[in-house]
Amino acid sequence: MVANEGDNAGLFRNVEREASTAGAQVTIEIFAQRLDLDGDASARDSQLDSVVELLGGNCNQITLNDDIDPGVIQDSLIQDFTLPSSPGNLYFSRVRDFRGDGRPDLIYELSLSGAD
């Protein structure tokens, strides 16, 4: 999935709904700074400084990650996280820009693994 924060008409975040079971281990990884759309790895294709959150079925925050390597890699990663119980076995991942920006050049790819 490649998303563009500008698609949300100023909401500044994208939310994805996931169904899974408690106890599953999930990994959510954001590729923005490391995204290479034009084959030129020396130029950044996205200016997004991502923050990814994992929310429960009632939209309470379960965990979040800002930077994989603070000051070096501004992409976000929640890795091998064991899901707690959640109403209806629903979970949401929310991606936003650290600065609260919502612009057309804030593009990213979301990778999700481990969910049922």
Secondary structure as UniProt FT lines:
FT   STRAND          2..4
FT   HELIX           5..8
FT   TURN            9..10
FT   STRAND          13..19
FT   TURN            22..23
FT   STRAND          25..31
FT   TURN            33..34
FT   TURN            41..42
FT   STRAND          50..56
FT   TURN            57..58
FT   STRAND          61..65
FT   TURN            70..72
FT   STRAND          77..82
FT   HELIX           87..89
FT   STRAND          90..97
FT   TURN            98..99
FT   TURN            104..105
FT   STRAND          107..113
//
